[in-house]
Amino acid sequence: MRSLVRYSRPASMSLMPEVDEFFRSFSDLFNAANTSLPVEMYEENGEVVVSLDVPGIDPEKIEVRAFADRLLVRSSQEVAEECPEGRTYHCRKRATKINYSIAMPAEVDPEKVRASVKNGVMTIRLARKGRDEGKVVEIKNE
């Protein structure tokens, strides 16, 4: 019978392993945060559909650029609440930035792109340029 054992990193050759582990834990946090993007991509009716979260961003401030092999989505927006005159100790200001470069799984036609936003979700539909079934290669027996 086998039992599961938790993986532990090999001991470092450092003089201060606790300090190394402390900084490594921050590195793990950032790597985990960057692995999951709020982007969904699928194919439907001959189109590549990209759906991404853009909550609270004005659709007019979003720039979408389509290329045959990739899609760029950018936006930068700052929203500040009106601060009352006098003794203000705290005033909210929110900055939202998105910058996505998404590789397409197939060649798309940049001239046939549609984008819409509904309830904080942007949906971009890109028409495929054609189905490349590939070429059958003859294998020679040598």
N, C-alpha and C positions, 0 to 999 in steps of 0.2 A: 504494500500500500504506500502510495506517495502522498506527501503533504506539501502544501504550498508554503513557501518561505518568502518573506518580504525581501526585495532586493535592496541592498545597501551599497553605496558607492565605496570603492576601494579607499583605504586610508591614504591621506595625502602625506607628502613628505615635508609638509610645512611645519614650522616651529609653533604656529598658532592655529591648529585645526578648527578651533571654535570660531575664530574670526573668518577663516575661509568658508566655513559652512554658513555663517551669517550672510556673507555677501552672495554666496551661491543661491541661497533661498530667494533673494531679490531677483536674480537672473531667471530662476524657474518661474517666478510670478509673471515676468514680462513675456517670457516665451509662451506660457500658457495663454496669456491674454491675446497674443497675436495669432494664435492658431485658428480661432473661430471668428470668422467675419460674418456680419449679418447679410450675406449674399446667397441667393439661391439661383441656380441656373439649370434650365431643362429645355427640351425641344418639344415643340407642339405645332402641328400643322405646317411643317417645313420652315419654321422659324425658331431661332434661338431666343429664349425668353430669359431675361435677367431681372430678378426681383431683389431690391435692397431696401433696407430701412433708412429713412431720412426723417425721423421725427422732429417736428418743430422747425424745419428748414423751409423757407419760402421757396416754392418751385421756380420762381423767376430768378433766384440767385444760384441755381444749380446749372452747371455747364456739363453737357454730355457731348463727347466727341467719339464718333464711330470710325473705325478703320477696318480693313478687311480681316485683320487678325486679332484685334483687341478693341476694348472699349474703355474710355477714360471718363470718369465721373468726378467732378470737383465742385466744391462749394466752400465758402467762408462767410460766416455771418456772425455778427455781434448784436446782442440785444441787451439794452440797459433799461432798467426800470427808472422811472422819473423819481429823483430824490427830492424830498421836501427841503425847503430852505431852512436855514438855521443850523441847529446842532444835529448833524447826521453822523451817526457812528457806523452805520453799515448800510450799504446800498448794493443791491444785486446787479450783477453783470454776467451774462452768459455768452460764451463764445463757442460756436460749433463749426468744426471743420471736417470735411470728408475729402478724401483723395484716393480713389480706387483706380487701379489699372488692372483690367480683367482680361485674361487671354481667352479668346474664343476657341471652342473645340472644333470648329469648322470655319471655312471662309464664308464671310457674310458680305452682303451688299451695303456699303455705307450710305447709299442713296435711298435705301428703303428701310428707314428706322423710325419707329414710333415710340414715344415715351409719355407716360402719364403718372400722376401721383394721386393716391387715394388713401386717406387715413394714415398718413405718414409712411406709406410704402410706395416706392417708385417701381414701376414696371416698364422695362424697355424691351421692345420686340424688334429683332433684327432678322431680316429675310436671308436665308442661305443662298449662296451664289449658284448652287447646283450640287447634286450629289456626286461625289467622286467615289466611284466604286472600286477604284484602283485598277491595276492592270494585272491580269493573270500571267505569271511568269512560268515559262516552260522550264522544267528541270531536266537537265541532261544527265544521263547515267554514264559516267566516265570510267 
